[in-house]
C-alpha cells in the first residue's frame, strides 16, 4: 500500500457570485522513499495539492470531495490538533523563500528548539545536540556557531539548508518541497537539490517536489505528474514522460525549454494562458491552446486513462504518444 494516497481530491473556494474550483478530481500516490515531481504553470493547482495534504488551505477554501490517506489514516477528516501532530512531524514542508519559514528576530537555534518543543519533551541539552547534528547533516559549516546565528547572517543557500535541517528534525516520512530552489542562484540550486536527493536516499524519505522547472524534475524525481487547470493531465515515470510526452500540454512545456531550441533562436511558447479557475473551458480545459483540438475536445472532458504505460487525460493521446 502507498504511504500517501490522494483520491478524487477537489478543493473549492466559494465566492459571492461564483465558485473557484482549484482542484478537480486529483489522484496520485507516493511510496516510502519515492521522489515525485508535480509540474505545471502558476495556477495549475500544484501548490494547492500540497496545502490540501497538510490541511493548510486558507478560508474560505475547503476540500469539497475526495480523500487523503497517509500511513492508512485519513488526513482530510482529522481535527486541527491531530493534524498538528502530522504536520512538521510526519510530513514536513519546505517553501520557496527560506525567509518565509525563518523568523528574522530569532536565532537559528531558538527556532529549531521551538520546533522540537512543539512536538517532543526532549531535554534542552539533548535538543541542542540533535539540532547541531541536523545542521551538520545538511553540510552547514561550523554548525555550533551557526546554531547561535540569526537568519540574516547566512547566505540564501545556507538559509535553505537550515530550513531543510528543521524539516528533518523529527524524522518525517515525507517532505513536500514547494519550489525550494527558485529563489537561489543556479549553482546553489544544484547543490540543494543534490542534498535533498541524498537525504531522501539516506532516510528513505518520500519527496513531493513542486516546481515549474522540468529540468529539476528530470534530474531529481522518479515519477511525475503534470497538472493543468486543477487536474492531472499526465502521470508516469519521469524518464518516460520527459523522453516521450503524450499530452500536448506536457509537449508544450518541454518544447519551451531553452536547450530544446537552436542556440540564439526564438523560444517556443504555448500560445495563450492558463484559464481562470472560475471559468474553466468546457471539454478539455487545454483546448483553446491546443493545436490538436477538435469538436470532441471542446465538448467532452478527457478522463485520465492508461496510454502506453502512463496516465494521460487527452482524447487523442494514442496518436500523440
Ligand atoms: Fe488537445 Fe484535445 Fe488532447 Fe485536450 S483532449 S489536449 S484539446 S487533443
py3Dmol code that shows the C-alpha trace and the ligand (Angstrom):
import py3Dmol

protein = """\
ATOM      1  CA  UNK A   1       0.000   0.000   0.000  1.00  0.00           C
ATOM      2  CA  UNK A   2       1.233   3.510  -0.841  1.00  0.00           C
ATOM      3  CA  UNK A   3       2.458   5.695   2.025  1.00  0.00           C
ATOM      4  CA  UNK A   4       0.332   8.600   0.767  1.00  0.00           C
ATOM      5  CA  UNK A   5      -2.771   8.248  -1.360  1.00  0.00           C
ATOM      6  CA  UNK A   6      -4.757  11.171  -2.763  1.00  0.00           C
ATOM      7  CA  UNK A   7      -8.030  10.144  -4.371  1.00  0.00           C
ATOM      8  CA  UNK A   8     -10.573  12.283  -6.246  1.00  0.00           C
ATOM      9  CA  UNK A   9      -9.398  15.415  -4.424  1.00  0.00           C
ATOM     10  CA  UNK A  10     -11.417  18.568  -5.042  1.00  0.00           C
ATOM     11  CA  UNK A  11     -10.744  21.949  -3.469  1.00  0.00           C
ATOM     12  CA  UNK A  12     -13.098  24.858  -3.931  1.00  0.00           C
ATOM     13  CA  UNK A  13     -13.275  28.481  -2.872  1.00  0.00           C
ATOM     14  CA  UNK A  14     -16.882  29.640  -2.665  1.00  0.00           C
ATOM     15  CA  UNK A  15     -17.140  33.305  -3.677  1.00  0.00           C
ATOM     16  CA  UNK A  16     -20.048  35.756  -3.597  1.00  0.00           C
ATOM     17  CA  UNK A  17     -21.069  35.377  -7.227  1.00  0.00           C
ATOM     18  CA  UNK A  18     -19.098  32.338  -8.364  1.00  0.00           C
ATOM     19  CA  UNK A  19     -17.172  29.305  -7.235  1.00  0.00           C
ATOM     20  CA  UNK A  20     -13.474  28.821  -7.843  1.00  0.00           C
ATOM     21  CA  UNK A  21     -12.523  25.171  -8.178  1.00  0.00           C
ATOM     22  CA  UNK A  22      -8.786  24.941  -7.569  1.00  0.00           C
ATOM     23  CA  UNK A  23      -8.512  21.134  -7.754  1.00  0.00           C
ATOM     24  CA  UNK A  24     -10.838  18.968  -9.818  1.00  0.00           C
ATOM     25  CA  UNK A  25     -10.502  15.274  -9.013  1.00  0.00           C
ATOM     26  CA  UNK A  26      -6.779  14.874  -8.385  1.00  0.00           C
ATOM     27  CA  UNK A  27      -5.433  11.333  -7.856  1.00  0.00           C
ATOM     28  CA  UNK A  28      -1.889  10.298  -7.010  1.00  0.00           C
ATOM     29  CA  UNK A  29       0.161   8.124  -4.674  1.00  0.00           C
ATOM     30  CA  UNK A  30       3.593   8.307  -3.097  1.00  0.00           C
ATOM     31  CA  UNK A  31       5.530   5.288  -1.818  1.00  0.00           C
ATOM     32  CA  UNK A  32       8.005   5.404   1.069  1.00  0.00           C
ATOM     33  CA  UNK A  33      11.310   6.788  -0.182  1.00  0.00           C
ATOM     34  CA  UNK A  34       9.880   7.768  -3.563  1.00  0.00           C
ATOM     35  CA  UNK A  35      10.551  11.133  -5.242  1.00  0.00           C
ATOM     36  CA  UNK A  36       7.539  12.534  -7.087  1.00  0.00           C
ATOM     37  CA  UNK A  37       7.530  15.761  -9.107  1.00  0.00           C
ATOM     38  CA  UNK A  38       4.437  17.901  -9.670  1.00  0.00           C
ATOM     39  CA  UNK A  39       4.819  20.361 -12.538  1.00  0.00           C
ATOM     40  CA  UNK A  40       2.683  22.926 -14.301  1.00  0.00           C
ATOM     41  CA  UNK A  41       2.332  26.678 -14.753  1.00  0.00           C
ATOM     42  CA  UNK A  42       1.200  29.018 -11.967  1.00  0.00           C
ATOM     43  CA  UNK A  43      -2.449  28.351 -11.186  1.00  0.00           C
ATOM     44  CA  UNK A  44      -2.303  24.706 -12.294  1.00  0.00           C
ATOM     45  CA  UNK A  45      -3.048  23.554  -8.741  1.00  0.00           C
ATOM     46  CA  UNK A  46       0.299  22.021  -7.765  1.00  0.00           C
ATOM     47  CA  UNK A  47       0.800  24.009  -4.546  1.00  0.00           C
ATOM     48  CA  UNK A  48      -2.887  23.665  -3.699  1.00  0.00           C
ATOM     49  CA  UNK A  49      -2.496  19.879  -3.712  1.00  0.00           C
ATOM     50  CA  UNK A  50       0.324  20.221  -1.159  1.00  0.00           C
ATOM     51  CA  UNK A  51      -1.640  22.614   1.042  1.00  0.00           C
ATOM     52  CA  UNK A  52      -4.620  20.245   0.966  1.00  0.00           C
ATOM     53  CA  UNK A  53      -2.442  17.334   2.156  1.00  0.00           C
ATOM     54  CA  UNK A  54      -1.306  19.400   5.150  1.00  0.00           C
ATOM     55  CA  UNK A  55      -4.711  20.958   5.770  1.00  0.00           C
ATOM     56  CA  UNK A  56      -3.261  24.423   5.127  1.00  0.00           C
ATOM     57  CA  UNK A  57      -5.919  25.715   2.730  1.00  0.00           C
ATOM     58  CA  UNK A  58      -6.891  29.205   3.786  1.00  0.00           C
ATOM     59  CA  UNK A  59     -10.530  30.178   4.337  1.00  0.00           C
ATOM     60  CA  UNK A  60     -12.957  30.155   2.601  1.00  0.00           C
ATOM     61  CA  UNK A  61     -11.266  27.351   0.671  1.00  0.00           C
ATOM     62  CA  UNK A  62     -12.176  23.786   1.573  1.00  0.00           C
ATOM     63  CA  UNK A  63     -11.781  20.201   0.456  1.00  0.00           C
ATOM     64  CA  UNK A  64     -15.136  19.569  -1.163  1.00  0.00           C
ATOM     65  CA  UNK A  65     -14.605  15.958  -2.283  1.00  0.00           C
ATOM     66  CA  UNK A  66     -12.114  13.115  -2.259  1.00  0.00           C
ATOM     67  CA  UNK A  67      -9.833  11.723   0.392  1.00  0.00           C
ATOM     68  CA  UNK A  68      -6.206  11.878   1.514  1.00  0.00           C
ATOM     69  CA  UNK A  69      -4.679   8.851   3.248  1.00  0.00           C
ATOM     70  CA  UNK A  70      -1.295   8.820   4.927  1.00  0.00           C
ATOM     71  CA  UNK A  71       0.038   5.671   6.561  1.00  0.00           C
ATOM     72  CA  UNK A  72      -3.515   4.275   6.267  1.00  0.00           C
ATOM     73  CA  UNK A  73      -5.002   7.204   8.199  1.00  0.00           C
ATOM     74  CA  UNK A  74      -7.463   9.709   6.680  1.00  0.00           C
ATOM     75  CA  UNK A  75      -5.906  13.194   6.831  1.00  0.00           C
ATOM     76  CA  UNK A  76      -8.780  15.145   5.318  1.00  0.00           C
ATOM     77  CA  UNK A  77     -11.077  14.305   8.246  1.00  0.00           C
ATOM     78  CA  UNK A  78      -8.560  14.898  11.071  1.00  0.00           C
ATOM     79  CA  UNK A  79      -9.180  17.694  13.576  1.00  0.00           C
ATOM     80  CA  UNK A  80      -6.669  20.546  13.968  1.00  0.00           C
ATOM     81  CA  UNK A  81      -4.930  19.017  16.994  1.00  0.00           C
ATOM     82  CA  UNK A  82      -4.347  15.649  15.313  1.00  0.00           C
ATOM     83  CA  UNK A  83      -3.253  17.397  12.121  1.00  0.00           C
ATOM     84  CA  UNK A  84      -0.689  19.467  14.045  1.00  0.00           C
ATOM     85  CA  UNK A  85       0.898  16.188  15.123  1.00  0.00           C
ATOM     86  CA  UNK A  86       1.254  15.075  11.489  1.00  0.00           C
ATOM     87  CA  UNK A  87       2.404  18.457  10.143  1.00  0.00           C
ATOM     88  CA  UNK A  88       6.097  19.073  10.725  1.00  0.00           C
ATOM     89  CA  UNK A  89       6.381  15.731  12.466  1.00  0.00           C
ATOM     90  CA  UNK A  90       5.467  13.040   9.900  1.00  0.00           C
ATOM     91  CA  UNK A  91       5.079  15.325   6.866  1.00  0.00           C
ATOM     92  CA  UNK A  92       7.276  18.423   6.651  1.00  0.00           C
ATOM     93  CA  UNK A  93       7.088  21.260   4.148  1.00  0.00           C
ATOM     94  CA  UNK A  94       9.801  23.431   2.623  1.00  0.00           C
ATOM     95  CA  UNK A  95       8.779  26.685   0.974  1.00  0.00           C
ATOM     96  CA  UNK A  96      10.385  28.660  -1.826  1.00  0.00           C
ATOM     97  CA  UNK A  97      11.724  31.507   0.271  1.00  0.00           C
ATOM     98  CA  UNK A  98      13.528  30.432   3.474  1.00  0.00           C
ATOM     99  CA  UNK A  99      12.708  33.823   4.988  1.00  0.00           C
ATOM    100  CA  UNK A 100       9.026  32.808   4.838  1.00  0.00           C
ATOM    101  CA  UNK A 101       9.852  29.948   7.193  1.00  0.00           C
ATOM    102  CA  UNK A 102      12.551  31.512   9.378  1.00  0.00           C
ATOM    103  CA  UNK A 103      11.810  34.210  11.923  1.00  0.00           C
ATOM    104  CA  UNK A 104      14.337  37.040  11.349  1.00  0.00           C
ATOM    105  CA  UNK A 105      14.437  38.091  15.020  1.00  0.00           C
ATOM    106  CA  UNK A 106      15.197  34.660  16.489  1.00  0.00           C
ATOM    107  CA  UNK A 107      18.447  32.709  16.229  1.00  0.00           C
ATOM    108  CA  UNK A 108      18.533  29.532  14.169  1.00  0.00           C
ATOM    109  CA  UNK A 109      18.952  27.520  17.386  1.00  0.00           C
ATOM    110  CA  UNK A 110      15.948  29.089  19.105  1.00  0.00           C
ATOM    111  CA  UNK A 111      13.781  28.292  16.120  1.00  0.00           C
ATOM    112  CA  UNK A 112      14.982  24.705  15.935  1.00  0.00           C
ATOM    113  CA  UNK A 113      14.466  24.161  19.673  1.00  0.00           C
ATOM    114  CA  UNK A 114      10.979  25.689  19.452  1.00  0.00           C
ATOM    115  CA  UNK A 115      10.126  23.280  16.650  1.00  0.00           C
ATOM    116  CA  UNK A 116      11.281  20.306  18.729  1.00  0.00           C
ATOM    117  CA  UNK A 117       9.471  21.572  21.835  1.00  0.00           C
ATOM    118  CA  UNK A 118       6.199  21.757  19.884  1.00  0.00           C
ATOM    119  CA  UNK A 119       6.326  18.016  19.262  1.00  0.00           C
ATOM    120  CA  UNK A 120       8.526  16.448  21.957  1.00  0.00           C
ATOM    121  CA  UNK A 121       9.538  16.871  25.605  1.00  0.00           C
ATOM    122  CA  UNK A 122      13.247  16.490  24.800  1.00  0.00           C
ATOM    123  CA  UNK A 123      15.670  17.892  27.434  1.00  0.00           C
ATOM    124  CA  UNK A 124      17.376  21.103  26.268  1.00  0.00           C
ATOM    125  CA  UNK A 125      20.914  19.738  26.064  1.00  0.00           C
ATOM    126  CA  UNK A 126      19.804  16.740  24.006  1.00  0.00           C
ATOM    127  CA  UNK A 127      17.677  19.022  21.789  1.00  0.00           C
ATOM    128  CA  UNK A 128      20.690  21.277  21.146  1.00  0.00           C
ATOM    129  CA  UNK A 129      22.842  18.290  20.197  1.00  0.00           C
ATOM    130  CA  UNK A 130      20.173  16.990  17.834  1.00  0.00           C
ATOM    131  CA  UNK A 131      19.789  20.407  16.173  1.00  0.00           C
ATOM    132  CA  UNK A 132      23.537  20.756  15.664  1.00  0.00           C
ATOM    133  CA  UNK A 133      23.744  17.232  14.235  1.00  0.00           C
ATOM    134  CA  UNK A 134      20.995  18.107  11.732  1.00  0.00           C
ATOM    135  CA  UNK A 135      22.813  21.316  10.752  1.00  0.00           C
ATOM    136  CA  UNK A 136      25.922  19.206  10.222  1.00  0.00           C
ATOM    137  CA  UNK A 137      23.955  16.677   8.168  1.00  0.00           C
ATOM    138  CA  UNK A 138      22.853  19.378   5.712  1.00  0.00           C
ATOM    139  CA  UNK A 139      26.514  20.442   5.384  1.00  0.00           C
ATOM    140  CA  UNK A 140      26.321  23.764   7.208  1.00  0.00           C
ATOM    141  CA  UNK A 141      29.909  24.764   8.024  1.00  0.00           C
ATOM    142  CA  UNK A 142      30.630  25.413  11.745  1.00  0.00           C
ATOM    143  CA  UNK A 143      27.170  24.214  12.847  1.00  0.00           C
ATOM    144  CA  UNK A 144      27.783  25.102  16.530  1.00  0.00           C
ATOM    145  CA  UNK A 145      28.402  28.745  15.578  1.00  0.00           C
ATOM    146  CA  UNK A 146      25.517  28.804  13.063  1.00  0.00           C
ATOM    147  CA  UNK A 147      23.172  27.493  15.791  1.00  0.00           C
ATOM    148  CA  UNK A 148      23.531  30.875  17.529  1.00  0.00           C
ATOM    149  CA  UNK A 149      23.384  32.971  14.334  1.00  0.00           C
ATOM    150  CA  UNK A 150      20.410  34.954  13.041  1.00  0.00           C
ATOM    151  CA  UNK A 151      18.964  34.131   9.584  1.00  0.00           C
ATOM    152  CA  UNK A 152      20.236  37.416   8.075  1.00  0.00           C
ATOM    153  CA  UNK A 153      23.807  36.368   8.922  1.00  0.00           C
ATOM    154  CA  UNK A 154      23.576  33.422   6.490  1.00  0.00           C
ATOM    155  CA  UNK A 155      23.520  33.340   2.677  1.00  0.00           C
ATOM    156  CA  UNK A 156      20.326  32.308   0.852  1.00  0.00           C
ATOM    157  CA  UNK A 157      21.718  28.821   0.203  1.00  0.00           C
ATOM    158  CA  UNK A 158      22.676  28.297   3.860  1.00  0.00           C
ATOM    159  CA  UNK A 159      19.262  29.573   4.982  1.00  0.00           C
ATOM    160  CA  UNK A 160      17.580  26.977   2.756  1.00  0.00           C
ATOM    161  CA  UNK A 161      19.868  24.307   4.258  1.00  0.00           C
ATOM    162  CA  UNK A 162      18.720  25.428   7.723  1.00  0.00           C
ATOM    163  CA  UNK A 163      15.090  25.054   6.600  1.00  0.00           C
ATOM    164  CA  UNK A 164      15.871  21.535   5.388  1.00  0.00           C
ATOM    165  CA  UNK A 165      17.577  20.757   8.732  1.00  0.00           C
ATOM    166  CA  UNK A 166      14.442  21.946  10.570  1.00  0.00           C
ATOM    167  CA  UNK A 167      12.272  19.796   8.288  1.00  0.00           C
ATOM    168  CA  UNK A 168      14.437  16.777   9.165  1.00  0.00           C
ATOM    169  CA  UNK A 169      14.396  17.354  12.941  1.00  0.00           C
ATOM    170  CA  UNK A 170      11.563  14.962  13.682  1.00  0.00           C
ATOM    171  CA  UNK A 171      12.471  12.337  11.083  1.00  0.00           C
ATOM    172  CA  UNK A 172       9.441  12.850   8.849  1.00  0.00           C
ATOM    173  CA  UNK A 173       8.333  10.208   6.362  1.00  0.00           C
ATOM    174  CA  UNK A 174       7.607  12.784   3.638  1.00  0.00           C
ATOM    175  CA  UNK A 175       8.959  16.201   2.719  1.00  0.00           C
ATOM    176  CA  UNK A 176       6.885  18.430   0.448  1.00  0.00           C
ATOM    177  CA  UNK A 177       9.148  20.990  -1.212  1.00  0.00           C
ATOM    178  CA  UNK A 178       7.345  23.858  -2.967  1.00  0.00           C
ATOM    179  CA  UNK A 179       9.748  25.458  -5.464  1.00  0.00           C
ATOM    180  CA  UNK A 180      12.593  25.033  -2.915  1.00  0.00           C
ATOM    181  CA  UNK A 181      15.317  26.473  -5.124  1.00  0.00           C
ATOM    182  CA  UNK A 182      13.554  29.094  -7.230  1.00  0.00           C
ATOM    183  CA  UNK A 183      14.899  31.969  -5.108  1.00  0.00           C
ATOM    184  CA  UNK A 184      18.509  30.705  -5.350  1.00  0.00           C
ATOM    185  CA  UNK A 185      21.372  31.035  -7.860  1.00  0.00           C
ATOM    186  CA  UNK A 186      21.672  28.198 -10.379  1.00  0.00           C
ATOM    187  CA  UNK A 187      24.820  26.663  -8.822  1.00  0.00           C
ATOM    188  CA  UNK A 188      23.283  26.774  -5.326  1.00  0.00           C
ATOM    189  CA  UNK A 189      20.058  25.256  -6.741  1.00  0.00           C
ATOM    190  CA  UNK A 190      22.016  22.232  -7.968  1.00  0.00           C
ATOM    191  CA  UNK A 191      23.724  21.822  -4.577  1.00  0.00           C
ATOM    192  CA  UNK A 192      20.430  21.996  -2.677  1.00  0.00           C
ATOM    193  CA  UNK A 193      18.710  19.512  -4.983  1.00  0.00           C
ATOM    194  CA  UNK A 194      21.720  17.183  -4.726  1.00  0.00           C
ATOM    195  CA  UNK A 195      21.491  17.398  -0.938  1.00  0.00           C
ATOM    196  CA  UNK A 196      17.767  16.639  -0.974  1.00  0.00           C
ATOM    197  CA  UNK A 197      18.273  13.557  -3.154  1.00  0.00           C
ATOM    198  CA  UNK A 198      20.999  12.324  -0.821  1.00  0.00           C
ATOM    199  CA  UNK A 199      18.796  12.846   2.246  1.00  0.00           C
ATOM    200  CA  UNK A 200      15.873  11.035   0.591  1.00  0.00           C
ATOM    201  CA  UNK A 201      18.079   8.025  -0.059  1.00  0.00           C
ATOM    202  CA  UNK A 202      19.723   8.012   3.387  1.00  0.00           C
ATOM    203  CA  UNK A 203      16.484   8.396   5.346  1.00  0.00           C
ATOM    204  CA  UNK A 204      14.166   6.566   2.904  1.00  0.00           C
ATOM    205  CA  UNK A 205      12.320   9.859   2.807  1.00  0.00           C
ATOM    206  CA  UNK A 206       9.447  10.437   0.376  1.00  0.00           C
ATOM    207  CA  UNK A 207       9.688  13.703  -1.551  1.00  0.00           C
ATOM    208  CA  UNK A 208       6.973  15.652  -3.337  1.00  0.00           C
ATOM    209  CA  UNK A 209       8.761  18.280  -5.379  1.00  0.00           C
ATOM    210  CA  UNK A 210       6.529  21.056  -6.683  1.00  0.00           C
ATOM    211  CA  UNK A 211       8.146  23.066  -9.429  1.00  0.00           C
ATOM    212  CA  UNK A 212       7.665  24.682 -12.808  1.00  0.00           C
ATOM    213  CA  UNK A 213      11.221  23.593 -13.703  1.00  0.00           C
ATOM    214  CA  UNK A 214      11.171  20.438 -15.824  1.00  0.00           C
ATOM    215  CA  UNK A 215      14.964  20.196 -15.791  1.00  0.00           C
ATOM    216  CA  UNK A 216      14.926  19.893 -11.970  1.00  0.00           C
ATOM    217  CA  UNK A 217      12.123  17.327 -12.089  1.00  0.00           C
ATOM    218  CA  UNK A 218      14.040  15.338 -14.669  1.00  0.00           C
ATOM    219  CA  UNK A 219      17.192  15.296 -12.508  1.00  0.00           C
ATOM    220  CA  UNK A 220      15.583  14.575  -9.153  1.00  0.00           C
ATOM    221  CA  UNK A 221      12.335  12.617  -9.416  1.00  0.00           C
ATOM    222  CA  UNK A 222      11.384   9.068 -10.329  1.00  0.00           C
ATOM    223  CA  UNK A 223       7.733   9.770 -11.160  1.00  0.00           C
ATOM    224  CA  UNK A 224       5.960  12.964 -12.155  1.00  0.00           C
ATOM    225  CA  UNK A 225       2.522  14.498 -12.544  1.00  0.00           C
ATOM    226  CA  UNK A 226       1.729  17.290 -14.954  1.00  0.00           C
ATOM    227  CA  UNK A 227      -1.137  19.492 -13.802  1.00  0.00           C
ATOM    228  CA  UNK A 228      -3.286  21.882 -15.782  1.00  0.00           C
ATOM    229  CA  UNK A 229      -6.234  23.955 -14.538  1.00  0.00           C
ATOM    230  CA  UNK A 230      -6.638  21.917 -11.347  1.00  0.00           C
ATOM    231  CA  UNK A 231      -6.375  18.447 -12.918  1.00  0.00           C
ATOM    232  CA  UNK A 232      -3.632  15.896 -13.524  1.00  0.00           C
ATOM    233  CA  UNK A 233      -3.242  15.666 -17.316  1.00  0.00           C
ATOM    234  CA  UNK A 234      -0.275  13.283 -17.462  1.00  0.00           C
ATOM    235  CA  UNK A 235       1.333  10.976 -14.890  1.00  0.00           C
ATOM    236  CA  UNK A 236       4.026   8.341 -15.162  1.00  0.00           C
ATOM    237  CA  UNK A 237       7.708   7.717 -14.749  1.00  0.00           C
ATOM    238  CA  UNK A 238       9.754  10.869 -15.198  1.00  0.00           C
ATOM    239  CA  UNK A 239      12.073   9.258 -17.759  1.00  0.00           C
ATOM    240  CA  UNK A 240       9.138   8.145 -19.883  1.00  0.00           C
ATOM    241  CA  UNK A 241       7.285  11.465 -19.818  1.00  0.00           C
ATOM    242  CA  UNK A 242      10.372  13.576 -20.429  1.00  0.00           C
ATOM    243  CA  UNK A 243      11.520  11.400 -23.341  1.00  0.00           C
ATOM    244  CA  UNK A 244       8.109  10.855 -24.924  1.00  0.00           C
ATOM    245  CA  UNK A 245       5.366  13.171 -23.611  1.00  0.00           C
ATOM    246  CA  UNK A 246       1.859  12.160 -24.628  1.00  0.00           C
ATOM    247  CA  UNK A 247      -0.202  15.181 -23.586  1.00  0.00           C
ATOM    248  CA  UNK A 248       0.048  18.273 -25.815  1.00  0.00           C
ATOM    249  CA  UNK A 249       0.458  20.460 -22.706  1.00  0.00           C
ATOM    250  CA  UNK A 250       3.443  18.388 -21.496  1.00  0.00           C
ATOM    251  CA  UNK A 251       4.905  18.581 -25.001  1.00  0.00           C
ATOM    252  CA  UNK A 252       4.468  22.342 -24.989  1.00  0.00           C
ATOM    253  CA  UNK A 253       6.249  22.664 -21.623  1.00  0.00           C
ATOM    254  CA  UNK A 254       9.164  20.549 -22.850  1.00  0.00           C
ATOM    255  CA  UNK A 255       9.439  22.367 -26.168  1.00  0.00           C
ATOM    256  CA  UNK A 256       9.607  25.665 -24.272  1.00  0.00           C
ATOM    257  CA  UNK A 257      12.855  24.607 -22.564  1.00  0.00           C
ATOM    258  CA  UNK A 258      15.737  26.714 -23.934  1.00  0.00           C
ATOM    259  CA  UNK A 259      18.048  23.742 -24.607  1.00  0.00           C
ATOM    260  CA  UNK A 260      15.488  22.210 -26.961  1.00  0.00           C
ATOM    261  CA  UNK A 261      15.916  25.121 -29.340  1.00  0.00           C
ATOM    262  CA  UNK A 262      18.665  26.214 -31.631  1.00  0.00           C
ATOM    263  CA  UNK A 263      21.032  28.475 -29.679  1.00  0.00           C
ATOM    264  CA  UNK A 264      20.066  32.077 -30.361  1.00  0.00           C
ATOM    265  CA  UNK A 265      16.745  31.008 -31.902  1.00  0.00           C
ATOM    266  CA  UNK A 266      13.339  32.065 -30.716  1.00  0.00           C
ATOM    267  CA  UNK A 267      11.910  30.119 -27.765  1.00  0.00           C
ATOM    268  CA  UNK A 268       8.821  28.003 -28.396  1.00  0.00           C
ATOM    269  CA  UNK A 269       5.805  29.064 -26.392  1.00  0.00           C
ATOM    270  CA  UNK A 270       2.452  27.526 -25.609  1.00  0.00           C
ATOM    271  CA  UNK A 271       0.011  30.053 -27.084  1.00  0.00           C
ATOM    272  CA  UNK A 272      -2.469  31.715 -24.698  1.00  0.00           C
ATOM    273  CA  UNK A 273      -2.629  31.468 -20.918  1.00  0.00           C
ATOM    274  CA  UNK A 274      -3.998  29.168 -18.220  1.00  0.00           C
ATOM    275  CA  UNK A 275      -7.784  29.729 -17.913  1.00  0.00           C
ATOM    276  CA  UNK A 276      -9.348  31.364 -14.873  1.00  0.00           C
ATOM    277  CA  UNK A 277     -10.353  28.657 -12.396  1.00  0.00           C
ATOM    278  CA  UNK A 278     -13.724  30.396 -12.071  1.00  0.00           C
ATOM    279  CA  UNK A 279     -14.413  29.884 -15.751  1.00  0.00           C
ATOM    280  CA  UNK A 280     -12.672  26.728 -16.977  1.00  0.00           C
ATOM    281  CA  UNK A 281     -13.466  25.947 -20.663  1.00  0.00           C
ATOM    282  CA  UNK A 282     -15.900  23.077 -21.334  1.00  0.00           C
ATOM    283  CA  UNK A 283     -14.474  19.755 -22.500  1.00  0.00           C
ATOM    284  CA  UNK A 284     -10.688  19.678 -22.270  1.00  0.00           C
ATOM    285  CA  UNK A 285      -9.565  22.794 -20.388  1.00  0.00           C
ATOM    286  CA  UNK A 286      -6.488  22.961 -22.614  1.00  0.00           C
ATOM    287  CA  UNK A 287      -8.446  23.071 -25.897  1.00  0.00           C
ATOM    288  CA  UNK A 288      -8.184  26.857 -26.515  1.00  0.00           C
ATOM    289  CA  UNK A 289      -4.361  26.460 -26.525  1.00  0.00           C
ATOM    290  CA  UNK A 290      -4.077  23.083 -28.230  1.00  0.00           C
ATOM    291  CA  UNK A 291      -3.134  22.619 -31.879  1.00  0.00           C
ATOM    292  CA  UNK A 292      -4.817  19.173 -31.926  1.00  0.00           C
ATOM    293  CA  UNK A 293      -8.229  20.232 -30.586  1.00  0.00           C
ATOM    294  CA  UNK A 294     -11.340  19.042 -32.416  1.00  0.00           C
ATOM    295  CA  UNK A 295     -15.086  19.002 -31.707  1.00  0.00           C
ATOM    296  CA  UNK A 296     -14.759  16.178 -29.144  1.00  0.00           C
ATOM    297  CA  UNK A 297     -12.152  18.224 -27.229  1.00  0.00           C
ATOM    298  CA  UNK A 298     -14.472  21.225 -26.870  1.00  0.00           C
ATOM    299  CA  UNK A 299     -17.397  19.192 -25.541  1.00  0.00           C
ATOM    300  CA  UNK A 300     -16.189  16.107 -23.624  1.00  0.00           C
ATOM    301  CA  UNK A 301     -13.880  16.104 -20.589  1.00  0.00           C
ATOM    302  CA  UNK A 302     -10.989  13.684 -21.247  1.00  0.00           C
ATOM    303  CA  UNK A 303     -10.586  11.299 -18.310  1.00  0.00           C
ATOM    304  CA  UNK A 304      -7.147  10.283 -17.057  1.00  0.00           C
ATOM    305  CA  UNK A 305      -6.542   6.823 -18.586  1.00  0.00           C
ATOM    306  CA  UNK A 306      -3.703   4.430 -19.301  1.00  0.00           C
ATOM    307  CA  UNK A 307      -1.958   5.042 -22.589  1.00  0.00           C
ATOM    308  CA  UNK A 308       1.418   3.482 -23.369  1.00  0.00           C
ATOM    309  CA  UNK A 309       2.432   2.770 -19.750  1.00  0.00           C
ATOM    310  CA  UNK A 310       1.427   6.166 -18.340  1.00  0.00           C
ATOM    311  CA  UNK A 311      -1.791   8.017 -17.498  1.00  0.00           C
ATOM    312  CA  UNK A 312      -2.983  10.740 -19.881  1.00  0.00           C
ATOM    313  CA  UNK A 313      -6.089  12.936 -19.967  1.00  0.00           C
ATOM    314  CA  UNK A 314      -6.333  13.558 -23.710  1.00  0.00           C
ATOM    315  CA  UNK A 315      -8.820  12.216 -26.277  1.00  0.00           C
ATOM    316  CA  UNK A 316      -6.025  11.784 -28.805  1.00  0.00           C
ATOM    317  CA  UNK A 317      -3.252  10.506 -26.578  1.00  0.00           C
ATOM    318  CA  UNK A 318      -2.749   7.246 -28.531  1.00  0.00           C
ATOM    319  CA  UNK A 319      -1.938   9.200 -31.674  1.00  0.00           C
ATOM    320  CA  UNK A 320       0.262  11.715 -29.883  1.00  0.00           C
ATOM    321  CA  UNK A 321       2.319   9.453 -27.531  1.00  0.00           C
TER     322      UNK A 321
END
"""
ligand_1 = """\
8
LIG
Fe -5.662 18.830 -27.087
Fe -7.981 17.593 -27.329
Fe -5.990 16.373 -26.107
Fe -7.182 18.408 -24.939
S -8.097 16.437 -25.420
S -5.037 18.081 -25.072
S -7.642 19.694 -26.682
S -6.063 16.969 -28.257
"""
view = py3Dmol.view(width=600, height=400)
view.addModel(protein, "pdb")
view.setStyle({"model": 0}, {"cartoon": {"style": "trace"}})
view.addModel(ligand_1, "xyz")
view.setStyle({"model": 1}, {"stick": {}})
view.zoomTo()
view.show()
